Amino acid sequence: MSHGTHDYLSDPRNASIQININGELYPREEAKVSVFDSGYILGDGVWEGIRLHNGKLFHIKQHLARLYEGAKALDMDIGLSAAELQARIAATCAANGMHSGVHIRLMVTRGIKATPYQDPRITITPPTVVIIPEYKAPLEETLTKGIRLFTVHVRRGYPDVQDQKLNSHSKLNCITACIQAAKAGADEALMLDPHGFVATCNSTHFFIVRGEEVWTSSGDFCLGGITRRSVIGLCKENGIAVFERNFSLTDVYGADEAFVTGTFAGVAPVTEVDGRVLGSADSAHRGQRGPMVERLQQLYLALIDRECPAS
């Protein structure tokens, strides 16, 4: 049975969470936005996924910088400073009595429209700001046994069509990719760039390991991943050769190991791509989590503890 990197352990505490909508807290079953909201009508908005660890928001400055950059690209004034928004996120977590093991979905849409139409000038309210904090932990199986990818026909496009740097609510290309991969029996989609080189996955960033080297895409056709950048930094800090470069599916099929990165699951191994089991025939780790991935997982967990120490 296929699964994705965002599969999680069900937690009964989530049934009673309070969700913040425009500064007001609502019980989960009462949290609603208008059918005239820009996000619902058009997918007009930006979002971030953020982790709460030991009472601290991990990489919050980087996440808010990306959010505000995306809002500026969409010519959208969020109406709150980054400090005010961070305080609102922290207050929402505090109101829920949350301390660790929490994943937060922060969503900002352009606001409510006078009528269903795309023109931003008919928006009649300030932006809609929604904060959904949930107790979420990735499945242990994802982090140890890994996932299987399928290369889809849906490409990561040129920035003059839809800029892949935007973490926008408009994710139809990624959703279509995810559907195609699921129909093929895989867990997630591997997506190519317009030139046929490997770009990224539908919801995570992709890396391969060849020998003692770690490779990831040039980054030209994918979101500016925060966890991706952290892993690249960890490689450099720990003497692991890491390259941002163009590479093809042939390089992927011949890789010793592969993995994906993302805010939710951190570093997760990839054991199979397009039916090719990764690792050489004589490798003890063929089709399994390899030593480089396991090392990077530990380095990443240590980074979280270092930046979000227990009080």
C-alpha positions as CSV (number, residue, x, y, z in Angstrom):
1,M,0.0,0.0,0.0
2,S,1.4,3.4,-0.9
3,H,1.9,6.2,1.5
4,G,3.4,9.7,1.5
5,T,5.9,11.6,3.6
6,H,3.1,13.5,5.1
7,D,1.3,10.4,6.5
8,Y,1.1,10.8,10.3
9,L,0.2,9.2,13.5
10,S,-3.4,10.0,14.5
11,D,-3.6,12.0,17.8
12,P,-6.9,12.3,19.7
13,R,-5.8,15.7,21.1
14,N,-6.4,17.3,17.6
15,A,-10.1,16.9,18.0
16,S,-10.2,19.7,20.5
17,I,-7.7,22.2,19.1
18,Q,-8.4,25.8,18.7
19,I,-7.8,27.4,15.3
20,N,-6.8,31.0,14.8
21,I,-8.7,33.0,12.1
22,N,-7.8,36.6,11.8
23,G,-6.8,36.8,15.5
24,E,-9.8,35.0,16.9
25,L,-9.8,31.4,18.2
26,Y,-12.4,28.9,17.2
27,P,-13.0,25.3,18.1
28,R,-11.9,23.0,15.2
29,E,-15.5,22.2,14.2
30,E,-16.4,25.9,14.1
31,A,-13.4,27.2,12.2
32,K,-14.7,28.4,8.8
33,V,-13.8,30.9,6.1
34,S,-16.2,32.6,3.6
35,V,-17.0,30.9,0.2
36,F,-16.0,34.3,-1.2
37,D,-12.5,34.0,0.2
38,S,-9.7,34.4,-2.4
39,G,-8.1,31.2,-1.3
40,Y,-11.2,29.2,-1.8
41,I,-12.3,30.8,-5.1
42,L,-8.8,31.0,-6.8
43,G,-6.1,29.5,-4.6
44,D,-4.9,33.1,-4.2
45,G,-2.6,33.1,-1.2
46,V,0.7,31.8,0.4
47,W,1.4,29.4,3.2
48,E,4.0,27.8,5.4
49,G,4.4,24.6,7.4
50,I,6.2,25.2,10.7
51,R,7.3,22.9,13.5
52,L,7.0,23.6,17.3
53,H,9.8,21.9,19.3
54,N,10.5,22.5,23.0
55,G,8.1,25.5,23.0
56,K,10.1,27.1,20.1
57,L,9.2,27.7,16.5
58,F,11.9,26.0,14.4
59,H,13.4,28.1,11.6
60,I,10.6,30.7,12.1
61,K,12.6,33.6,10.6
62,Q,13.3,31.6,7.4
63,H,9.6,30.6,7.1
64,L,8.3,34.1,7.6
65,A,10.9,35.5,5.2
66,R,9.7,33.1,2.5
67,L,6.0,33.9,3.3
68,Y,6.5,37.7,3.1
69,E,8.6,37.3,-0.1
70,G,5.8,35.3,-1.7
71,A,3.2,37.8,-0.5
72,K,5.2,40.7,-2.0
73,A,5.5,38.8,-5.3
74,L,1.7,38.5,-5.3
75,D,1.4,42.2,-4.4
76,M,-0.4,41.3,-1.2
77,D,0.0,43.3,2.0
78,I,-0.5,40.8,4.9
79,G,-1.3,43.7,7.2
80,L,0.9,42.4,10.1
81,S,4.6,42.7,10.7
82,A,6.6,39.5,10.8
83,A,7.0,40.0,14.6
84,E,3.3,40.4,15.0
85,L,2.5,37.3,13.0
86,Q,5.1,35.3,14.9
87,A,3.6,36.4,18.2
88,R,0.1,35.3,16.9
89,I,1.4,31.9,16.0
90,A,3.1,31.5,19.5
91,A,-0.1,32.7,21.2
92,T,-2.2,30.2,19.3
93,C,0.1,27.3,20.4
94,A,0.1,28.6,24.0
95,A,-3.8,28.8,24.0
96,N,-3.7,25.1,22.9
97,G,-1.2,24.2,25.6
98,M,1.2,22.9,23.0
99,H,4.9,22.5,23.6
100,S,6.4,19.9,21.2
101,G,5.5,17.5,18.4
102,V,3.4,20.1,16.7
103,H,3.0,21.0,13.0
104,I,1.5,24.4,12.2
105,R,-0.1,25.3,8.9
106,L,0.0,29.1,8.4
107,M,-2.2,30.3,5.5
108,V,-2.6,33.8,4.2
109,T,-5.1,34.5,1.4
110,R,-5.8,37.9,-0.3
111,G,-9.2,38.1,1.5
112,I,-12.9,38.1,0.7
113,K,-14.1,39.2,-2.7
114,A,-17.2,41.1,-3.6
115,T,-18.0,38.5,-6.2
116,P,-16.3,35.4,-7.5
117,Y,-13.7,36.8,-9.9
118,Q,-9.9,36.8,-10.2
119,D,-9.2,40.5,-10.2
120,P,-7.5,41.4,-6.9
121,R,-9.1,44.9,-7.0
122,I,-12.5,43.5,-6.1
123,T,-11.2,42.1,-2.8
124,I,-13.1,43.9,0.0
125,T,-11.4,42.8,3.2
126,P,-7.9,42.6,4.5
127,P,-6.1,39.2,4.0
128,T,-7.4,36.1,5.7
129,V,-4.8,34.7,8.1
130,V,-5.4,31.2,9.4
131,I,-3.2,29.3,11.9
132,I,-3.9,25.6,12.3
133,P,-1.6,23.9,15.0
134,E,-1.9,20.1,15.2
135,Y,-0.1,17.4,17.1
136,K,1.6,15.5,14.2
137,A,4.5,13.0,14.0
138,P,5.6,11.3,10.8
139,L,5.2,7.5,10.7
140,E,8.3,5.6,11.9
141,E,8.0,3.5,8.7
142,T,8.5,6.6,6.6
143,L,11.8,7.4,8.4
144,T,13.2,3.9,8.4
145,K,11.8,1.9,5.5
146,G,11.5,4.9,3.2
147,I,9.3,5.7,0.2
148,R,9.0,4.8,-3.4
149,L,8.9,7.4,-6.2
150,F,7.5,7.5,-9.7
151,T,8.6,10.0,-12.3
152,V,5.5,11.8,-13.7
153,H,4.9,13.6,-16.9
154,V,4.0,16.8,-15.1
155,R,7.0,19.2,-15.2
156,R,8.1,21.9,-12.9
157,G,7.7,24.9,-15.3
158,Y,9.4,28.1,-16.2
159,P,8.9,31.0,-13.9
160,D,7.1,33.1,-16.5
161,V,4.3,30.5,-16.5
162,Q,4.1,29.9,-12.7
163,D,7.1,30.7,-10.6
164,Q,8.0,27.5,-8.7
165,K,9.6,29.7,-6.0
166,L,6.1,30.7,-4.8
167,N,4.7,28.6,-2.0
168,S,1.2,29.5,-3.2
169,H,-2.2,27.9,-2.5
170,S,-2.3,27.1,-6.2
171,K,-0.8,23.6,-6.1
172,L,-2.7,22.0,-9.0
173,N,0.5,20.9,-10.8
174,C,1.8,19.2,-7.7
175,I,-1.6,17.6,-7.0
176,T,-1.8,16.2,-10.5
177,A,1.7,14.8,-10.1
178,C,0.8,13.2,-6.8
179,I,-2.3,11.6,-8.4
180,Q,-0.3,10.2,-11.2
181,A,2.3,8.7,-8.8
182,A,-0.5,7.2,-6.6
183,K,-2.2,5.7,-9.7
184,A,1.2,4.1,-10.5
185,G,1.3,2.6,-7.0
186,A,4.1,4.8,-5.7
187,D,4.2,7.0,-2.6
188,E,5.1,10.3,-4.2
189,A,6.0,11.9,-7.5
190,L,9.4,12.8,-8.8
191,M,9.2,15.8,-11.1
192,L,11.6,16.9,-13.9
193,D,12.4,20.4,-15.1
194,P,11.6,21.6,-18.6
195,H,15.0,20.3,-19.8
196,G,14.4,16.8,-18.5
197,F,16.7,17.1,-15.5
198,V,15.5,16.0,-12.0
199,A,13.9,19.0,-10.2
200,T,12.0,18.0,-7.1
201,C,9.1,15.9,-5.7
202,N,5.5,17.0,-5.5
203,S,5.8,18.0,-1.8
204,T,9.4,17.5,-0.8
205,H,12.9,18.1,-2.2
206,F,15.0,15.3,-3.6
207,F,18.6,14.2,-3.1
208,I,20.7,11.3,-4.2
209,V,23.9,9.9,-2.8
210,R,26.6,8.7,-5.2
211,G,29.7,7.4,-3.5
212,E,30.5,9.9,-0.8
213,E,28.8,12.7,-2.5
214,V,25.3,14.2,-2.0
215,W,23.6,15.7,-5.0
216,T,20.4,17.8,-5.3
217,S,19.0,19.8,-8.2
218,S,20.2,23.2,-9.2
219,G,17.2,24.6,-7.5
220,D,16.1,26.6,-10.5
221,F,12.7,24.9,-10.8
222,C,11.7,24.2,-7.2
223,L,10.6,26.0,-4.1
224,G,13.4,27.5,-2.0
225,G,13.2,24.7,0.5
226,I,14.2,25.6,4.1
227,T,14.9,22.0,5.2
228,R,16.7,21.5,1.8
229,R,19.0,24.4,2.6
230,S,19.5,23.1,6.2
231,V,20.7,19.7,4.9
232,I,23.0,21.3,2.4
233,G,24.4,23.4,5.2
234,L,24.8,20.3,7.5
235,C,26.7,18.5,4.7
236,K,29.2,21.4,4.4
237,E,29.6,21.7,8.2
238,N,30.4,18.0,8.5
239,G,32.7,17.5,5.6
240,I,30.2,15.8,3.3
241,A,30.7,16.8,-0.4
242,V,27.4,18.3,-1.6
243,F,26.5,19.6,-5.0
244,E,23.6,21.6,-6.4
245,R,23.7,20.5,-10.1
246,N,21.7,19.2,-13.0
247,F,21.4,15.4,-13.2
248,S,19.3,12.9,-15.0
249,L,17.2,9.8,-14.2
250,T,20.2,7.7,-15.2
251,D,22.1,9.2,-12.3
252,V,19.1,8.5,-10.0
253,Y,18.7,4.9,-11.0
254,G,22.4,4.3,-10.4
255,A,22.5,6.1,-7.0
256,D,23.7,4.3,-3.9
257,E,21.0,6.1,-1.8
258,A,18.4,8.8,-2.1
259,F,16.2,10.8,0.2
260,V,13.7,13.6,0.4
261,T,13.5,16.6,2.8
262,G,10.7,18.6,4.1
263,T,9.5,20.5,7.2
264,F,7.2,17.7,8.4
265,A,9.2,14.5,8.1
266,G,12.7,16.1,8.0
267,V,14.9,13.6,6.1
268,A,13.2,10.5,4.8
269,P,14.9,7.7,2.7
270,V,13.9,6.8,-0.9
271,T,14.4,3.2,-1.6
272,E,12.9,2.8,-5.1
273,V,12.4,5.1,-8.2
274,D,10.4,4.0,-11.2
275,G,10.6,0.3,-10.1
276,R,14.4,0.5,-9.8
277,V,15.6,-0.5,-6.4
278,L,18.4,1.8,-5.3
279,G,21.8,0.6,-4.3
280,S,24.3,-1.8,-6.1
281,A,23.5,-5.5,-6.2
282,D,26.3,-6.2,-3.7
283,S,25.3,-3.5,-1.3
284,A,24.2,-4.5,2.2
285,H,21.8,-1.5,2.1
286,R,20.2,-2.2,-1.3
287,G,16.5,-1.1,-1.1
288,Q,17.0,0.1,2.5
289,R,17.9,3.2,4.4
290,G,21.6,3.7,3.8
291,P,24.4,5.0,6.1
292,M,24.5,8.5,4.6
293,V,20.7,9.0,5.0
294,E,20.8,7.7,8.6
295,R,23.8,10.1,9.4
296,L,22.0,13.1,7.9
297,Q,18.8,12.2,9.8
298,Q,20.8,12.3,13.1
299,L,22.5,15.5,12.1
300,Y,19.2,17.1,11.3
301,L,17.6,16.0,14.6
302,A,20.6,17.4,16.4
303,L,20.2,20.7,14.6
304,I,16.6,21.0,15.8
305,D,17.6,20.3,19.4
306,R,20.4,22.8,19.1
307,E,18.2,25.6,17.7
308,C,15.2,24.7,19.9
309,P,16.8,23.5,23.2
310,A,14.7,22.3,26.1
311,S,14.2,25.1,28.6
